[in-house]
Amino acid sequence: MSVVNDTVPPTINHFTEDPELDPRLNFTFSKPQQKSVKAALSNTFGFGGHNACVIVKKYRPN
């Protein structure tokens, strides 16, 4: 839905900045941000090494 609505959801369970991390990184704390989202990646990791990755890209007709 981020790709459809051009919205970046907040980072779950992340409330404060870490001084060890690069300050140029844009973390989304507490509330969503409106940004142009062209693609999104979803990773799922399961027990026993079962992994799945899905990339969703915005459809643009010719």
HTML snippet that shows the backbone in 3Dmol.js (N, CA, C, O; Angstrom):
<script src="https://3Dmol.org/build/3Dmol-min.js"></script>
<div id="view" style="width:600px;height:400px;position:relative"></div>
<script>
const pdb = `
ATOM      1  N   MET A   1       0.820  -1.194   0.000  1.00  0.00           N
ATOM      2  CA  MET A   1       0.000   0.000   0.000  1.00  0.00           C
ATOM      3  C   MET A   1       0.868   1.265   0.000  1.00  0.00           C
ATOM      4  O   MET A   1       0.404   2.336  -0.392  1.00  0.00           O
ATOM      5  N   SER A   2       2.122   1.144   0.437  1.00  0.00           N
ATOM      6  CA  SER A   2       3.018   2.302   0.388  1.00  0.00           C
ATOM      7  C   SER A   2       3.205   2.787  -1.043  1.00  0.00           C
ATOM      8  O   SER A   2       3.232   3.991  -1.301  1.00  0.00           O
ATOM      9  N   VAL A   3       3.332   1.854  -1.959  1.00  0.00           N
ATOM     10  CA  VAL A   3       3.527   2.214  -3.364  1.00  0.00           C
ATOM     11  C   VAL A   3       2.265   2.864  -3.923  1.00  0.00           C
ATOM     12  O   VAL A   3       2.353   3.842  -4.666  1.00  0.00           O
ATOM     13  N   VAL A   4       1.108   2.340  -3.580  1.00  0.00           N
ATOM     14  CA  VAL A   4      -0.158   2.869  -4.081  1.00  0.00           C
ATOM     15  C   VAL A   4      -0.440   4.253  -3.503  1.00  0.00           C
ATOM     16  O   VAL A   4      -0.843   5.159  -4.233  1.00  0.00           O
ATOM     17  N   ASN A   5      -0.231   4.421  -2.203  1.00  0.00           N
ATOM     18  CA  ASN A   5      -0.602   5.664  -1.510  1.00  0.00           C
ATOM     19  C   ASN A   5       0.540   6.666  -1.352  1.00  0.00           C
ATOM     20  O   ASN A   5       0.335   7.753  -0.812  1.00  0.00           O
ATOM     21  N   ASP A   6       1.751   6.311  -1.822  1.00  0.00           N
ATOM     22  CA  ASP A   6       2.932   7.172  -1.654  1.00  0.00           C
ATOM     23  C   ASP A   6       3.109   7.593  -0.201  1.00  0.00           C
ATOM     24  O   ASP A   6       3.262   8.777   0.102  1.00  0.00           O
ATOM     25  N   THR A   7       3.087   6.607   0.692  1.00  0.00           N
ATOM     26  CA  THR A   7       3.239   6.839   2.123  1.00  0.00           C
ATOM     27  C   THR A   7       4.270   5.873   2.697  1.00  0.00           C
ATOM     28  O   THR A   7       4.231   4.677   2.410  1.00  0.00           O
ATOM     29  N   VAL A   8       5.189   6.390   3.505  1.00  0.00           N
ATOM     30  CA  VAL A   8       6.164   5.555   4.197  1.00  0.00           C
ATOM     31  C   VAL A   8       5.666   5.358   5.622  1.00  0.00           C
ATOM     32  O   VAL A   8       5.556   6.330   6.369  1.00  0.00           O
ATOM     33  N   PRO A   9       5.360   4.109   6.020  1.00  0.00           N
ATOM     34  CA  PRO A   9       4.848   3.892   7.376  1.00  0.00           C
ATOM     35  C   PRO A   9       5.948   4.067   8.420  1.00  0.00           C
ATOM     36  O   PRO A   9       7.130   3.975   8.085  1.00  0.00           O
ATOM     37  N   PRO A  10       5.586   4.317   9.667  1.00  0.00           N
ATOM     38  CA  PRO A  10       6.602   4.468  10.715  1.00  0.00           C
ATOM     39  C   PRO A  10       7.350   3.169  10.980  1.00  0.00           C
ATOM     40  O   PRO A  10       6.816   2.074  10.804  1.00  0.00           O
ATOM     41  N   THR A  11       8.599   3.321  11.408  1.00  0.00           N
ATOM     42  CA  THR A  11       9.429   2.181  11.767  1.00  0.00           C
ATOM     43  C   THR A  11       8.936   1.621  13.093  1.00  0.00           C
ATOM     44  O   THR A  11       8.905   2.336  14.094  1.00  0.00           O
ATOM     45  N   ILE A  12       8.551   0.351  13.110  1.00  0.00           N
ATOM     46  CA  ILE A  12       7.974  -0.257  14.307  1.00  0.00           C
ATOM     47  C   ILE A  12       9.031  -0.396  15.418  1.00  0.00           C
ATOM     48  O   ILE A  12      10.175  -0.769  15.157  1.00  0.00           O
ATOM     49  N   ASN A  13       8.635  -0.096  16.629  1.00  0.00           N
ATOM     50  CA  ASN A  13       9.472  -0.238  17.829  1.00  0.00           C
ATOM     51  C   ASN A  13      10.779   0.538  17.766  1.00  0.00           C
ATOM     52  O   ASN A  13      11.765   0.134  18.383  1.00  0.00           O
ATOM     53  N   HIS A  14      10.805   1.635  17.038  1.00  0.00           N
ATOM     54  CA  HIS A  14      12.004   2.482  16.973  1.00  0.00           C
ATOM     55  C   HIS A  14      11.569   3.897  17.330  1.00  0.00           C
ATOM     56  O   HIS A  14      10.822   4.530  16.584  1.00  0.00           O
ATOM     57  N   PHE A  15      12.035   4.386  18.465  1.00  0.00           N
ATOM     58  CA  PHE A  15      11.519   5.645  18.987  1.00  0.00           C
ATOM     59  C   PHE A  15      12.561   6.764  19.057  1.00  0.00           C
ATOM     60  O   PHE A  15      12.200   7.940  19.015  1.00  0.00           O
ATOM     61  N   THR A  16      13.836   6.419  19.161  1.00  0.00           N
ATOM     62  CA  THR A  16      14.869   7.446  19.298  1.00  0.00           C
ATOM     63  C   THR A  16      16.003   7.179  18.325  1.00  0.00           C
ATOM     64  O   THR A  16      16.227   6.046  17.901  1.00  0.00           O
ATOM     65  N   GLU A  17      16.715   8.245  17.981  1.00  0.00           N
ATOM     66  CA  GLU A  17      17.848   8.108  17.077  1.00  0.00           C
ATOM     67  C   GLU A  17      19.047   7.524  17.811  1.00  0.00           C
ATOM     68  O   GLU A  17      19.240   7.760  19.003  1.00  0.00           O
ATOM     69  N   ASP A  18      19.842   6.763  17.083  1.00  0.00           N
ATOM     70  CA  ASP A  18      21.059   6.163  17.611  1.00  0.00           C
ATOM     71  C   ASP A  18      22.239   6.999  17.102  1.00  0.00           C
ATOM     72  O   ASP A  18      22.412   7.120  15.889  1.00  0.00           O
ATOM     73  N   PRO A  19      23.045   7.572  17.982  1.00  0.00           N
ATOM     74  CA  PRO A  19      24.159   8.418  17.544  1.00  0.00           C
ATOM     75  C   PRO A  19      25.191   7.656  16.714  1.00  0.00           C
ATOM     76  O   PRO A  19      25.995   8.272  16.015  1.00  0.00           O
ATOM     77  N   GLU A  20      25.177   6.336  16.782  1.00  0.00           N
ATOM     78  CA  GLU A  20      26.116   5.511  16.012  1.00  0.00           C
ATOM     79  C   GLU A  20      25.728   5.418  14.534  1.00  0.00           C
ATOM     80  O   GLU A  20      26.559   5.064  13.698  1.00  0.00           O
ATOM     81  N   LEU A  21      24.474   5.734  14.210  1.00  0.00           N
ATOM     82  CA  LEU A  21      24.001   5.610  12.832  1.00  0.00           C
ATOM     83  C   LEU A  21      24.227   6.890  12.048  1.00  0.00           C
ATOM     84  O   LEU A  21      24.302   7.980  12.614  1.00  0.00           O
ATOM     85  N   ASP A  22      24.334   6.739  10.750  1.00  0.00           N
ATOM     86  CA  ASP A  22      24.554   7.869   9.850  1.00  0.00           C
ATOM     87  C   ASP A  22      23.392   8.863   9.953  1.00  0.00           C
ATOM     88  O   ASP A  22      22.246   8.467   9.738  1.00  0.00           O
ATOM     89  N   PRO A  23      23.642  10.133  10.274  1.00  0.00           N
ATOM     90  CA  PRO A  23      22.555  11.105  10.435  1.00  0.00           C
ATOM     91  C   PRO A  23      21.824  11.429   9.134  1.00  0.00           C
ATOM     92  O   PRO A  23      20.747  12.025   9.164  1.00  0.00           O
ATOM     93  N   ARG A  24      22.398  11.043   7.988  1.00  0.00           N
ATOM     94  CA  ARG A  24      21.728  11.292   6.707  1.00  0.00           C
ATOM     95  C   ARG A  24      20.597  10.305   6.439  1.00  0.00           C
ATOM     96  O   ARG A  24      19.794  10.514   5.529  1.00  0.00           O
ATOM     97  N   LEU A  25      20.527   9.221   7.231  1.00  0.00           N
ATOM     98  CA  LEU A  25      19.440   8.255   7.081  1.00  0.00           C
ATOM     99  C   LEU A  25      18.137   8.887   7.557  1.00  0.00           C
ATOM    100  O   LEU A  25      18.111   9.578   8.576  1.00  0.00           O
ATOM    101  N   ASN A  26      17.083   8.654   6.834  1.00  0.00           N
ATOM    102  CA  ASN A  26      15.786   9.244   7.186  1.00  0.00           C
ATOM    103  C   ASN A  26      14.915   8.166   7.836  1.00  0.00           C
ATOM    104  O   ASN A  26      14.265   7.386   7.140  1.00  0.00           O
ATOM    105  N   PHE A  27      14.905   8.127   9.164  1.00  0.00           N
ATOM    106  CA  PHE A  27      14.053   7.193   9.877  1.00  0.00           C
ATOM    107  C   PHE A  27      12.665   7.807  10.016  1.00  0.00           C
ATOM    108  O   PHE A  27      12.527   9.022  10.158  1.00  0.00           O
ATOM    109  N   THR A  28      11.660   6.978   9.977  1.00  0.00           N
ATOM    110  CA  THR A  28      10.289   7.445  10.094  1.00  0.00           C
ATOM    111  C   THR A  28       9.788   7.057  11.477  1.00  0.00           C
ATOM    112  O   THR A  28       9.295   5.948  11.680  1.00  0.00           O
ATOM    113  N   PHE A  29       9.918   7.982  12.429  1.00  0.00           N
ATOM    114  CA  PHE A  29       9.473   7.729  13.793  1.00  0.00           C
ATOM    115  C   PHE A  29       8.002   8.103  13.949  1.00  0.00           C
ATOM    116  O   PHE A  29       7.554   9.069  13.330  1.00  0.00           O
ATOM    117  N   SER A  30       7.277   7.406  14.715  1.00  0.00           N
ATOM    118  CA  SER A  30       5.923   7.682  15.230  1.00  0.00           C
ATOM    119  C   SER A  30       4.802   7.988  14.237  1.00  0.00           C
ATOM    120  O   SER A  30       3.669   7.580  14.492  1.00  0.00           O
ATOM    121  N   LYS A  31       5.045   8.678  13.125  1.00  0.00           N
ATOM    122  CA  LYS A  31       3.953   8.947  12.191  1.00  0.00           C
ATOM    123  C   LYS A  31       4.443   8.781  10.741  1.00  0.00           C
ATOM    124  O   LYS A  31       5.618   9.010  10.456  1.00  0.00           O
ATOM    125  N   PRO A  32       3.559   8.391   9.844  1.00  0.00           N
ATOM    126  CA  PRO A  32       3.956   8.158   8.446  1.00  0.00           C
ATOM    127  C   PRO A  32       4.385   9.446   7.736  1.00  0.00           C
ATOM    128  O   PRO A  32       4.027  10.550   8.145  1.00  0.00           O
ATOM    129  N   GLN A  33       5.154   9.273   6.671  1.00  0.00           N
ATOM    130  CA  GLN A  33       5.598  10.403   5.860  1.00  0.00           C
ATOM    131  C   GLN A  33       5.070  10.252   4.443  1.00  0.00           C
ATOM    132  O   GLN A  33       5.055   9.150   3.894  1.00  0.00           O
ATOM    133  N   GLN A  34       4.640  11.354   3.854  1.00  0.00           N
ATOM    134  CA  GLN A  34       4.206  11.347   2.460  1.00  0.00           C
ATOM    135  C   GLN A  34       5.446  11.537   1.588  1.00  0.00           C
ATOM    136  O   GLN A  34       6.107  12.573   1.659  1.00  0.00           O
ATOM    137  N   LYS A  35       5.757  10.537   0.769  1.00  0.00           N
ATOM    138  CA  LYS A  35       6.896  10.582  -0.142  1.00  0.00           C
ATOM    139  C   LYS A  35       6.546   9.802  -1.386  1.00  0.00           C
ATOM    140  O   LYS A  35       5.678   8.930  -1.351  1.00  0.00           O
ATOM    141  N   SER A  36       7.205  10.104  -2.476  1.00  0.00           N
ATOM    142  CA  SER A  36       7.010   9.344  -3.698  1.00  0.00           C
ATOM    143  C   SER A  36       7.669   7.979  -3.521  1.00  0.00           C
ATOM    144  O   SER A  36       8.882   7.897  -3.328  1.00  0.00           O
ATOM    145  N   VAL A  37       6.881   6.914  -3.586  1.00  0.00           N
ATOM    146  CA  VAL A  37       7.393   5.554  -3.430  1.00  0.00           C
ATOM    147  C   VAL A  37       7.247   4.835  -4.768  1.00  0.00           C
ATOM    148  O   VAL A  37       6.131   4.563  -5.211  1.00  0.00           O
ATOM    149  N   LYS A  38       8.376   4.529  -5.412  1.00  0.00           N
ATOM    150  CA  LYS A  38       8.352   3.869  -6.716  1.00  0.00           C
ATOM    151  C   LYS A  38       8.395   2.353  -6.594  1.00  0.00           C
ATOM    152  O   LYS A  38       7.877   1.643  -7.456  1.00  0.00           O
ATOM    153  N   ALA A  39       9.011   1.853  -5.524  1.00  0.00           N
ATOM    154  CA  ALA A  39       9.126   0.407  -5.325  1.00  0.00           C
ATOM    155  C   ALA A  39       9.238   0.107  -3.835  1.00  0.00           C
ATOM    156  O   ALA A  39       9.652   0.959  -3.048  1.00  0.00           O
ATOM    157  N   ALA A  40       8.864  -1.116  -3.457  1.00  0.00           N
ATOM    158  CA  ALA A  40       8.955  -1.545  -2.063  1.00  0.00           C
ATOM    159  C   ALA A  40       9.434  -2.993  -2.018  1.00  0.00           C
ATOM    160  O   ALA A  40       9.140  -3.781  -2.916  1.00  0.00           O
ATOM    161  N   LEU A  41      10.170  -3.332  -0.972  1.00  0.00           N
ATOM    162  CA  LEU A  41      10.705  -4.675  -0.778  1.00  0.00           C
ATOM    163  C   LEU A  41      10.160  -5.239   0.519  1.00  0.00           C
ATOM    164  O   LEU A  41      10.171  -4.565   1.549  1.00  0.00           O
ATOM    165  N   SER A  42       9.679  -6.483   0.469  1.00  0.00           N
ATOM    166  CA  SER A  42       9.201  -7.170   1.663  1.00  0.00           C
ATOM    167  C   SER A  42       9.992  -8.460   1.833  1.00  0.00           C
ATOM    168  O   SER A  42      10.009  -9.306   0.939  1.00  0.00           O
ATOM    169  N   ASN A  43      10.648  -8.608   2.986  1.00  0.00           N
ATOM    170  CA  ASN A  43      11.403  -9.820   3.307  1.00  0.00           C
ATOM    171  C   ASN A  43      10.666 -10.598   4.382  1.00  0.00           C
ATOM    172  O   ASN A  43      10.151 -10.011   5.333  1.00  0.00           O
ATOM    173  N   THR A  44      10.613 -11.915   4.239  1.00  0.00           N
ATOM    174  CA  THR A  44      10.019 -12.777   5.249  1.00  0.00           C
ATOM    175  C   THR A  44      10.992 -13.910   5.533  1.00  0.00           C
ATOM    176  O   THR A  44      11.446 -14.596   4.617  1.00  0.00           O
ATOM    177  N   PHE A  45      11.308 -14.101   6.808  1.00  0.00           N
ATOM    178  CA  PHE A  45      12.248 -15.133   7.206  1.00  0.00           C
ATOM    179  C   PHE A  45      11.553 -16.104   8.142  1.00  0.00           C
ATOM    180  O   PHE A  45      10.939 -15.692   9.126  1.00  0.00           O
ATOM    181  N   GLY A  46      11.649 -17.396   7.839  1.00  0.00           N
ATOM    182  CA  GLY A  46      10.972 -18.408   8.645  1.00  0.00           C
ATOM    183  C   GLY A  46      11.949 -19.401   9.239  1.00  0.00           C
ATOM    184  O   GLY A  46      13.149 -19.354   8.968  1.00  0.00           O
ATOM    185  N   PHE A  47      11.424 -20.289  10.045  1.00  0.00           N
ATOM    186  CA  PHE A  47      12.251 -21.319  10.663  1.00  0.00           C
ATOM    187  C   PHE A  47      12.757 -22.291   9.621  1.00  0.00           C
ATOM    188  O   PHE A  47      12.078 -22.560   8.630  1.00  0.00           O
ATOM    189  N   GLY A  48      13.937 -22.814   9.842  1.00  0.00           N
ATOM    190  CA  GLY A  48      14.492 -23.823   8.947  1.00  0.00           C
ATOM    191  C   GLY A  48      15.033 -23.247   7.641  1.00  0.00           C
ATOM    192  O   GLY A  48      15.268 -23.997   6.693  1.00  0.00           O
ATOM    193  N   GLY A  49      15.234 -21.945   7.574  1.00  0.00           N
ATOM    194  CA  GLY A  49      15.819 -21.339   6.388  1.00  0.00           C
ATOM    195  C   GLY A  49      14.833 -21.008   5.286  1.00  0.00           C
ATOM    196  O   GLY A  49      15.245 -20.760   4.153  1.00  0.00           O
ATOM    197  N   HIS A  50      13.549 -20.996   5.583  1.00  0.00           N
ATOM    198  CA  HIS A  50      12.558 -20.613   4.584  1.00  0.00           C
ATOM    199  C   HIS A  50      12.525 -19.088   4.486  1.00  0.00           C
ATOM    200  O   HIS A  50      12.177 -18.396   5.443  1.00  0.00           O
ATOM    201  N   ASN A  51      12.889 -18.588   3.324  1.00  0.00           N
ATOM    202  CA  ASN A  51      12.950 -17.143   3.107  1.00  0.00           C
ATOM    203  C   ASN A  51      12.165 -16.779   1.859  1.00  0.00           C
ATOM    204  O   ASN A  51      12.112 -17.550   0.901  1.00  0.00           O
ATOM    205  N   ALA A  52      11.562 -15.608   1.877  1.00  0.00           N
ATOM    206  CA  ALA A  52      10.853 -15.115   0.692  1.00  0.00           C
ATOM    207  C   ALA A  52      11.047 -13.604   0.603  1.00  0.00           C
ATOM    208  O   ALA A  52      11.006 -12.904   1.614  1.00  0.00           O
ATOM    209  N   CYS A  53      11.256 -13.116  -0.603  1.00  0.00           N
ATOM    210  CA  CYS A  53      11.386 -11.689  -0.853  1.00  0.00           C
ATOM    211  C   CYS A  53      10.463 -11.326  -2.009  1.00  0.00           C
ATOM    212  O   CYS A  53      10.397 -12.032  -3.015  1.00  0.00           O
ATOM    213  N   VAL A  54       9.757 -10.221  -1.848  1.00  0.00           N
ATOM    214  CA  VAL A  54       8.846  -9.752  -2.890  1.00  0.00           C
ATOM    215  C   VAL A  54       9.153  -8.278  -3.133  1.00  0.00           C
ATOM    216  O   VAL A  54       9.238  -7.491  -2.190  1.00  0.00           O
ATOM    217  N   ILE A  55       9.318  -7.910  -4.398  1.00  0.00           N
ATOM    218  CA  ILE A  55       9.508  -6.515  -4.767  1.00  0.00           C
ATOM    219  C   ILE A  55       8.256  -6.071  -5.524  1.00  0.00           C
ATOM    220  O   ILE A  55       7.821  -6.727  -6.470  1.00  0.00           O
ATOM    221  N   VAL A  56       7.687  -4.948  -5.089  1.00  0.00           N
ATOM    222  CA  VAL A  56       6.496  -4.401  -5.721  1.00  0.00           C
ATOM    223  C   VAL A  56       6.889  -3.061  -6.325  1.00  0.00           C
ATOM    224  O   VAL A  56       7.474  -2.216  -5.647  1.00  0.00           O
ATOM    225  N   LYS A  57       6.565  -2.868  -7.601  1.00  0.00           N
ATOM    226  CA  LYS A  57       6.912  -1.634  -8.295  1.00  0.00           C
ATOM    227  C   LYS A  57       5.646  -0.947  -8.796  1.00  0.00           C
ATOM    228  O   LYS A  57       4.690  -1.609  -9.201  1.00  0.00           O
ATOM    229  N   LYS A  58       5.646   0.375  -8.767  1.00  0.00           N
ATOM    230  CA  LYS A  58       4.494   1.141  -9.213  1.00  0.00           C
ATOM    231  C   LYS A  58       4.288   0.926 -10.708  1.00  0.00           C
ATOM    232  O   LYS A  58       5.238   0.999 -11.487  1.00  0.00           O
ATOM    233  N   TYR A  59       3.047   0.660 -11.106  1.00  0.00           N
ATOM    234  CA  TYR A  59       2.695   0.449 -12.507  1.00  0.00           C
ATOM    235  C   TYR A  59       2.527   1.800 -13.186  1.00  0.00           C
ATOM    236  O   TYR A  59       1.805   2.674 -12.706  1.00  0.00           O
ATOM    237  N   ARG A  60       3.198   1.945 -14.297  1.00  0.00           N
ATOM    238  CA  ARG A  60       3.069   3.177 -15.089  1.00  0.00           C
ATOM    239  C   ARG A  60       2.759   2.778 -16.534  1.00  0.00           C
ATOM    240  O   ARG A  60       3.635   2.294 -17.251  1.00  0.00           O
ATOM    241  N   PRO A  61       1.506   2.983 -16.955  1.00  0.00           N
ATOM    242  CA  PRO A  61       1.149   2.647 -18.338  1.00  0.00           C
ATOM    243  C   PRO A  61       1.894   3.541 -19.329  1.00  0.00           C
ATOM    244  O   PRO A  61       2.277   4.668 -19.014  1.00  0.00           O
ATOM    245  N   ASN A  62       2.086   3.007 -20.524  1.00  0.00           N
ATOM    246  CA  ASN A  62       2.805   3.783 -21.569  1.00  0.00           C
ATOM    247  C   ASN A  62       1.997   4.923 -22.070  1.00  0.00           C
ATOM    248  O   ASN A  62       2.450   5.667 -22.940  1.00  0.00           O
TER     249      ASN A  62
END
`;
const viewer = $3Dmol.createViewer("view");
viewer.addModel(pdb, "pdb");
viewer.setStyle({}, {cartoon: {color: "spectrum"}});
viewer.zoomTo();
viewer.render();
</script>
